[in-house]
Amino acid sequence: MVSLAFHAPPSPVPLPLHVVVADDSALVRRHLVEQLGRLDHVEVVGEAADTPSAVRAAEAHHPEVVVLDIQMPGENGIVALQRIKRLLPATRVIMLTNHADPFYRRKCLSAGASHFFDKSTEFHEVVEVVRRLARASGAAGGGVRA
């Protein structure tokens, strides 16, 4: 007798949302990496402390998200934003800066930034945006790891 047992295909495993963090402050980078590392289905795949390294990390890892500071060694983060968007138009770039005046906000958003946050008052928003993006990309749960 032949068994006709039905075997359901395995449930798809959600892929992690890949993130590059670029800030000249090692303390800010470390804090962001720790916070993002607690999110389910989010993987920080690269870090950078200057503009050229930020662009190289984005080009090497093809992340879905880059968190980028404006003021970094080399050229400014707006130059990095423009280069990243030219290389990887689908990558979402979140600007996180101490230079949160309307001039920079407009300049970054018109250059393709998805979000623009003030480090001193909106730091936590970066983690919330990445959590929402992880959920929206099909990474079920998007919760927080202990």
N, C-alpha and C positions, 0 to 999 in steps of 0.2 A: 504494500500500500504506500502511496506517495503522500508525503505531508505537504499540505498547502498552507502552512502557517504564514500569516502576514507579518512581515517585519517592516515596521515604519522606518523611514529614513531618519538618520540622526538629526536632531535639531541643530540648526546652524549656530555655530559659536560666534558670538559677536566679536568683530574685530576691534582692536583698540583704536582710539582716536590718537593719532601721533601728533606730538607737540614739540616745538623748538622754543626755548626760552632764551632771549637775548637782552642782556642788561649789563652795563659796565660794573655794577655793584655786585660783588660776590654774595653779599648778604641778601640782597633782593632776589638774586637767582636761586640761592639755596632755599629761601622761604617759599618762592613760587614752586620750585621742584618738589618740595615737601608737601605743600598743599595740593598740588595737582596729582602727586603720587598717591594720595589717599582716595582719589576718585576711582570708582570701578570703570574699567574699560578705557582708561586714559593712560598713555605711555609717553613720558618725556624721552624723546629720542636724540635730543641734541641741546647743547648749551653754547652760548657765545657771549663774549665780553666786548666785542667791537663790531663795527659794521661789516667789514670784509668776512669775518668769521660767521656772522649771522647769515649772510647771503650764501656762503659755502655750506653751512649746516642745512639750510632750507633746500639747496640744490641737491645735496647728498641724500637727504632723508625723505624728501617729498611729503612733508607733514600736512595734515589737514588744517593745523593751526600754528601760527607763530605769534608769540608774545614778544613785543618789541618796544624798547625804550627809544626816545628821540635823541637824547644826548649820550653819545658813545664815542670812544676813540675812533680815529679814522675819519670817515665822513659821518654825517648825522644819520639818525634812524629813519628820517624821511627818505633819504637816498636808498637805504636798505629796503624800505617799504616799496619804493618804485621798482627796484630791481627784482625783488621777490615776486611782486604781482606780474611783472613782465615774464619772468621764468615760469611761474606757477599761478596762473590766473585764478584757479579754483581755491587756492589756499586762503583761509581767512586769517587776516592779520589784526591782532588786538594791540593797540598802542597803549602803553602804560608809562606815564611820564610825570615829572614834576613841573613840566612846562604846559600846563593845561589851559592856557588862555585861548580865547576864541580863534585867534589867528592860526595857531597850530592845529586846533581841532578841525577847522575848515580845510586847512592844507592837507592834513592826513586823510580825512574822509574823502576829499576830492581825488586823492592819489590812490584810493582803493582800500583804505583801512575799513574793517568791518565794525570796529568799536574803538573808542578813545576814552581812556580812564585816567583820572588824577591819582597818582600814587598815594598822596596824603589823605584822600577822602574816599576813594573808590577801589582800593586795592582788592578788597574781597569780591568785587564784581567780576574780576577776571576768572576766578574759580567758578562762580555761578554761570558765566557764559560758557566756559568749557564743559561744565556739567550738562548744560542744556544741549550743547552741540553733540556731546557723546550720546545723549538720549535720542536726539533727532537723527543721528547717523545710523541708528539701528542697534546701538550698543545697549541692549536691554538693561534696565536697572539704572545705570548712571548714578548709583549711590556712592557711599563712602566706605572705604575699607578701614577697619580699625587699626 
